[in-house]
Amino acid sequence: MNAMTLTAHGPWHDGDAPGWWPVFPIGFGLFWLLVLGGGFYLLSKRTKGGGAEKVLAERYARGEIDEEEYRERLGVLRS
């Protein structure tokens, strides 16, 4: 048997089925959608900036700072 006979009649191509060619573009596209989606998710979580406002609100709720100081610091965070 030569190499052409082995490659033409292997389990990956029986002559009737379309083979693996539809799987690769779909899998490749899904892979990149997951990578880009994950990147956008992480970027949005990082740039949200709500962590400092949450800590400030907790300090105000515990009575550590008064309303005037809370509003002043909140204005600085949002600007």
C-alpha positions as CSV (number, residue, x, y, z in Angstrom):
1,M,0.0,0.0,0.0
2,N,1.2,3.4,-0.8
3,A,0.6,6.7,1.1
4,M,-2.2,7.8,-1.2
5,T,-4.2,4.7,-0.6
6,L,-3.8,5.1,3.2
7,T,-4.9,8.8,3.2
8,A,-7.8,8.4,0.8
9,H,-9.4,5.5,2.7
10,G,-8.9,6.3,6.3
11,P,-11.6,6.6,9.0
12,W,-11.7,10.4,8.6
13,H,-13.1,10.2,5.1
14,D,-15.4,7.4,3.9
15,G,-16.4,9.0,0.7
16,D,-20.1,9.6,1.6
17,A,-19.9,12.0,4.5
18,P,-18.7,15.6,4.1
19,G,-15.8,14.9,6.5
20,W,-14.5,17.2,9.1
21,W,-14.5,20.4,7.1
22,P,-17.7,21.9,8.6
23,V,-16.5,21.3,12.2
24,F,-13.4,23.4,12.0
25,P,-14.9,26.7,10.9
26,I,-17.7,26.5,13.4
27,G,-15.3,25.5,16.2
28,F,-12.9,28.2,15.2
29,G,-15.6,30.8,15.2
30,L,-17.0,29.7,18.6
31,F,-13.5,29.7,20.1
32,W,-12.9,33.3,19.1
33,L,-16.4,34.4,20.2
34,L,-15.6,33.0,23.6
35,V,-12.2,34.6,23.8
36,L,-13.5,38.0,22.7
37,G,-16.6,37.8,24.9
38,G,-14.4,36.9,27.9
39,G,-12.1,39.8,27.2
40,F,-15.0,42.3,27.0
41,Y,-16.5,40.9,30.2
42,L,-13.2,41.2,32.1
43,L,-12.6,44.7,30.7
44,S,-16.0,45.9,31.7
45,K,-15.6,44.5,35.2
46,R,-12.2,46.2,35.6
47,T,-13.4,49.7,34.3
48,K,-16.7,49.7,36.2
49,G,-15.2,51.6,39.2
50,G,-18.1,50.8,41.5
51,G,-15.9,49.3,44.2
52,A,-14.9,52.7,45.7
53,E,-18.4,54.0,45.7
54,K,-19.6,50.8,47.4
55,V,-17.0,51.2,50.2
56,L,-17.9,54.9,50.6
57,A,-21.6,53.9,50.9
58,E,-20.8,51.3,53.5
59,R,-18.8,53.8,55.5
60,Y,-21.7,56.3,55.4
61,A,-24.1,53.5,56.4
62,R,-21.9,52.6,59.4
63,G,-21.8,56.3,60.5
64,E,-18.0,56.7,60.0
65,I,-18.6,59.7,57.8
66,D,-21.4,62.3,57.7
67,E,-23.6,63.1,54.7
68,E,-21.6,66.2,53.7
69,E,-18.4,64.2,53.5
70,Y,-20.1,61.4,51.7
71,R,-21.5,63.6,49.0
72,E,-18.1,65.5,48.7
73,R,-16.2,62.2,48.2
74,L,-18.8,60.8,45.9
75,G,-18.5,63.8,43.7
76,V,-14.7,63.4,43.6
77,L,-15.1,59.8,42.6
78,R,-17.6,60.5,39.8
79,S,-15.6,63.3,38.3
